[in-house]
Amino acid sequence: MAFKNFTLETDGDGIALVTWDIPGRSMNVLDEITIAELEAIVKQTSADNAIKGVVVTSGKEGSRASSSPPARRRFPAAPTCRCWKP
């Protein structure tokens, strides 16, 4: 599946590298498209038995991110989570 805001590459050891890089923006923004794509990436990588782990990184300089007002309303106090496959 092709994504607008992410690239997904898997190396020979089964580690998926997810790079978040919204085109045309100086920083990555957590918006409705990004949330939907992240959900699809989680489903895709979880269903693939060849993937042993996932690393998410930013394609932007620095590690700044923001959220759009609709995303803040949807997830007003989203907890930090760490996810891994058993």
Helices and strands as residue ranges (DSSP letters): E 6-10, E 15-20, E 28-30, H 32-47, E 53-58, E 65-67, H 69-74
